[in-house]
Every structure is written in structure tokens, then in C-alpha cells.
Amino acid sequence: MDLELRHLRMVVAVAESGSVTKAAASLGLSQPALTAQLNRIDRALGGHVFTRDRLGARATPLGETLLRHARVVLPAMAVLVDDTRRMVAGASSCGRALRVGTAGTAIGGLFVNRVHVALRDVTVTPATSWSVEGTAARLAAGALDVALVGTCADDAPPTDGDVVWTEVSCDPVVALVHAGHRHARATTVPLAALADEVWLASPGDGCFERCFVAACTRAGFTPRGLGESDRTSAIDQVRAGHAVGLAQPLLLDVPGVHAVAIEGAPLRWRQLVGWRRDTADRVDVDAVVAAARSAHADAVDRSPEYASWFTAVPTARTAPPTSREPRRQRLREVAGTPVRDARRPPGRPPHNAGV
């Protein structure tokens, strides 16, 4: 078997996630299918590329050599494809297409809907991923035109490429508990009051777990651990009383589950919308930013308990609303804070949000 670009992408995905399961999800493959491909790669090269055990996947010396070359070849091929596509698009005067990426956000679908409405003469192609870092890299490489991502409020924007990022919103991360939980009817709950719980969050490629553990340490306890699960599975486990979820406080009106604000908002999640600078030459990026802000406002309007969280968590970025329209206006006033563009030395990687 000859190695192909798709094999290199698989190897890089496994190395960057440290897990065959996570890599399979990011690549849109089942875990057994990716494992079979890795075994074929091992046979083609005559040795193991990864050491795989219960702790995850780690590159062997052979794997490190393959990764070193793959990280040169893949970006080079991405640039080649991007340049040729742009040439064809320019020659055919077909520049009215928009590739929209989303990751780490609960409002990705609402955002894409709003983009469809705002840019009616543009063909919108969405691409959703669990990886903020991967989405930012695709945006920087030209595989995407704009992206909406969620990151920790204390994190720097993604750093790759000639990309501009603008903050859309910043919300407190909340705890999801089952309907019979002792704190289910509380407006807020101290993090320490949940010290004995098992925790769940969505898969991500950043530092959310470290931020969570730091918050627990400041609250005076060591958490029993933070598991990872997709939204549907996590909701089922929370509803059954087997875990407490960490979530963005948007679109959470789920039967049998209650969202409770964590006292003092020790964890926050912000939405960032970004675009390549050359995208602004052919797309109304102001309309894209407005679409992101409106998507967040739509999500708040569809989450009745969220207004009470503004009051319960006075440190939240967005102020308490008094009615539907003032709420929308206040969201828009705080949402459009520009974030410095991404051309800076690399900082901490972005990390994915809660459930």
C-alpha cells in the first residue's frame, strides 16, 4: 500500500488529539475504521507509528519521523489546492461562495442560518468540528472563509495565519444537574457544593480541563475527574443522575435536566467570529459579524432561564435584560468587542466548551 494524503491526515489527527477515538470523531470515521487504517499504515511502513494503550496514543520514533514530514507536506498541499481554487474562481467570476466553519459553540446552527439570511446571494457551505484548533487552522489555510468558535474567556484567540477575530459574546459556564438533584431548583450553586460529583464536558483540544481543575482547587477540593462525552450522551447521563455537566448556558431547555449558574462564574465561555483578511474583499464581513451576534441573541431568547442567570451572576459580561428587545440590544452592545488579530506569537491553544 502506498501512503496517501488521507493517511498523513489520520496520523496527524491521532498525534494532535492523543486519542484514536477523538481523532476518528474529528475525521468523521468510526473508531474501528481508523484503527484499521492505522494498522495498514504500520504494515506499509514496516513498523508501528503509535504506541496505543489505555492512556492514549503516543508517536513512536518512526511516527515522529512521519509526523515531521506530514506537517510539511499537508500545509503545502493545502496551499496548492487553495491557490488553484482561487485561480479557477477568479477566472470564472464565481466568487460568491462562503465556507463557514464552527467549533466549540452551541450556536453554530443558528449562526449558519443567520448567514444564509444575511447573504442571500452567497452559497453557504457549513463545516462543523469538535476541534477549535483544527477549525482555526483550516481558516488560516484558506479551506474556510469564516468561522465561529468557542474558547475559554481567558484564552487568546487562535493564532494561525492572516486572520481577524472579533468577540461575539462571553457567557458563564453553568452546571447541568438532573431534575431530582438537591440543587436543581437553586438559582446559583457554589462550586464546592458539587465537590462529590462526577463531571462531564464535550470533547475538546484545549485547556478546559486545566481551567476546571484550577477552579475546583480554588474552591477547596480536588474533582473526581472530568469525563468527555458528546452532547446527547452527556444529557442522558446527567438526566439519569450519573454525572453533572459543564455547559454553555444556551439552548439548554431539556426535559429532566436543570441548568444552574455556578456562584461567582469561575468558568466562562466566549464566542469568536473570524475571517481571512482576503475574504473581506468579496464578502460583507460586517454582515457575518452581525449574523453571529444575532445568533447569540436568538439562543438567549430560546433559553427562558438565561435572563435570570444575568441577575444571578452579576459578573457576567452581558447585563440583565428587562424585555426581549432591550435584551437583544444589550447583547449587541457588548458583543462586538474587537479582538486583536491573530498575527502574534503562538499562545495557549484554544479549548473546547462544555456540553
Secondary structure, 3 states (H helix, E strand, C coil): CCCCHHHHHHHHHHHHHCCHHHHHHHHCCCHHHHHHHHHHHHHHHCCCCEEEECCEEEECHHHHHHHHHHHHHHHHHHHHHHHHHHHHHHHHCCCCEEEEEEECCCCHHHHHHHHHHHCCCCEEEEEEECCHHHHHHHHHHCCCCEEEEEEECCCCCCCCCCEEEEEEEEEECEEEEECCCCCCCCCEECHHHHCCCCEEECCCCCCHHHHHHHHHHHCCCCCCCEEECCHHHHHHHHHCCCCEEEECCCCCCCCCEEEEEECCCCCEEEEEEEEEHHHHHCCCHHHHHHHHHHHHHHHHHCCCCHHHHHHHCCCCCCCCCCCHHHHHHHHHHHHCCEECCCCCCCCCCCCCCCC
